[in-house]
Amino acid sequence: METRWATVDGVTLELPDDSTVSELRDALYKPDDAVLIAVTGDLVSVVHDEDRPLSELVAGCADTYYFYRPGEPDRNELLAATELEAALESGTGGRSDAETTFQRPGIDH
């Protein structure tokens, strides 16, 4: 099994390439309602399919991840973005129903 380094909620960790949101949430003791947000260059992905390996998604290429809970205080500009709120509400769009991908706010495209 391949592993790689990524930052999750500000901590750099070695993650298996084929890990799922559910596995990461359990391993990192995150609440059940926490949603995985992945940052890949100028893209942001909200993962909706918690049992699909991240390696099958755009989110699998991310080097930064956040677990986000609706209603929690904004920790940074990305987690305060209106695009994120829309992606969380819709649960679909972007590349597939497994994730919603949008351009990272605040980056000149």
C-alpha positions in Angstrom: 0.0 0.0 0.0 1.4 3.4 -1.0 1.5 6.2 1.5 2.0 9.9 1.1 2.3 13.0 3.3 -0.5 15.4 3.7 -1.7 18.1 6.1 -4.9 17.4 7.9 -6.3 20.2 10.0 -2.8 21.7 10.3 -1.0 18.5 11.2 1.3 16.7 8.7 0.5 13.0 8.5 1.4 10.0 6.4 -1.8 8.8 4.7 -2.5 5.6 2.8 -3.4 6.5 -0.8 -6.4 4.3 -0.8 -7.9 5.6 2.5 -11.5 6.7 2.7 -13.1 9.6 4.5 -14.7 7.2 7.0 -11.3 5.6 7.7 -9.6 9.0 8.2 -12.4 10.3 10.4 -12.2 7.2 12.6 -8.3 7.2 12.8 -8.2 10.9 13.6 -11.2 10.8 16.1 -13.3 13.3 14.2 -17.0 13.7 14.8 -19.4 11.7 12.6 -20.8 14.9 11.0 -17.4 16.3 10.0 -17.1 16.7 6.2 -13.7 16.3 4.4 -12.6 19.3 2.4 -9.5 18.8 0.2 -7.3 21.5 -1.4 -5.4 20.6 -4.5 -3.6 23.6 -6.0 -6.4 25.9 -7.2 -9.2 23.4 -6.7 -11.3 22.6 -3.6 -13.2 19.3 -3.3 -16.0 18.5 -0.8 -16.2 14.7 -0.5 -19.7 13.3 -0.4 -19.0 9.5 -0.9 -17.3 8.6 2.4 -16.6 5.0 1.4 -14.9 5.6 -1.9 -11.0 5.5 -1.8 -9.7 9.1 -2.1 -7.3 7.9 -4.8 -10.4 7.6 -7.1 -11.3 11.3 -6.6 -9.8 14.7 -7.3 -9.6 14.9 -3.5 -7.0 12.1 -3.5 -4.5 14.4 -5.1 -4.7 17.0 -2.3 -1.9 17.9 0.0 -4.1 19.7 2.5 -7.3 18.5 4.1 -9.7 19.9 6.6 -12.5 18.3 8.5 -15.3 20.8 8.6 -18.5 20.8 10.7 -21.4 23.0 9.6 -21.9 25.8 12.1 -18.4 25.7 13.5 -16.4 29.0 13.6 -14.5 29.7 10.4 -10.8 28.7 10.8 -9.6 30.3 7.6 -10.8 32.0 4.4 -11.4 28.7 2.5 -13.7 27.4 5.2 -15.6 30.7 5.2 -16.1 30.7 1.4 -19.6 30.9 0.0 -18.7 28.3 -2.6 -18.1 25.9 0.2 -21.5 26.5 1.7 -23.2 25.9 -1.6 -21.2 22.7 -2.2 -22.2 21.4 1.3 -25.9 22.2 0.7 -26.0 20.7 -2.8 -24.1 17.5 -2.2 -23.7 17.1 -5.9 -22.0 18.8 -8.9 -18.4 19.2 -10.0 -16.7 16.1 -11.3 -19.1 13.5 -9.9 -21.7 12.8 -7.3 -18.9 11.5 -5.1 -17.5 15.0 -4.7 -18.1 18.6 -5.5 -15.1 20.4 -6.9 -14.8 24.2 -7.4 -12.1 26.8 -8.0 -10.3 27.9 -4.8 -11.7 31.3 -3.8 -9.2 34.1 -3.7 -6.9 32.7 -6.4 -6.6 34.6 -9.7 -7.6 32.1 -12.4 
